[in-house]
Amino acid sequence: QIGKQDVIFAGGCEELDWSLSVLFDAMGAMSSKYNDTPATASRPYDLNRDGFVIAGGAGVLVLEELEHAKARGARIYGEVVGYGATSDGHDMVAPSGEGA
């Protein structure tokens, strides 16, 4: 919105590391009810859920300045008018408290 770039790629990922699985298991947070049928274990909104199912993931957005997109006849899906941050990356379960 300040005019430095017309188009950007914004992305992120989380690596699946075995040590995370061990730590979540030590906390008693890992799913274990579906070990015999792992394809059915991930059920975040199900009444029978029983914990985390560890996985990696990634996502990328292509963000474009509105007038630039209109000038090339792009289909506009939405507009970013603000954002909020809810984690500071200090610790997985204990934010630093500094508001960073």
Protein Blocks (a to p, Z undefined) as FASTA:
>chain_A
ZZpafbdcddddddddfklmmmmmmnopacfklmmmmmlmpcfkbfkbgbdcdddddddd
ddddfklmmmnopacfbdcfbdcdfbehlamklcghloZZ
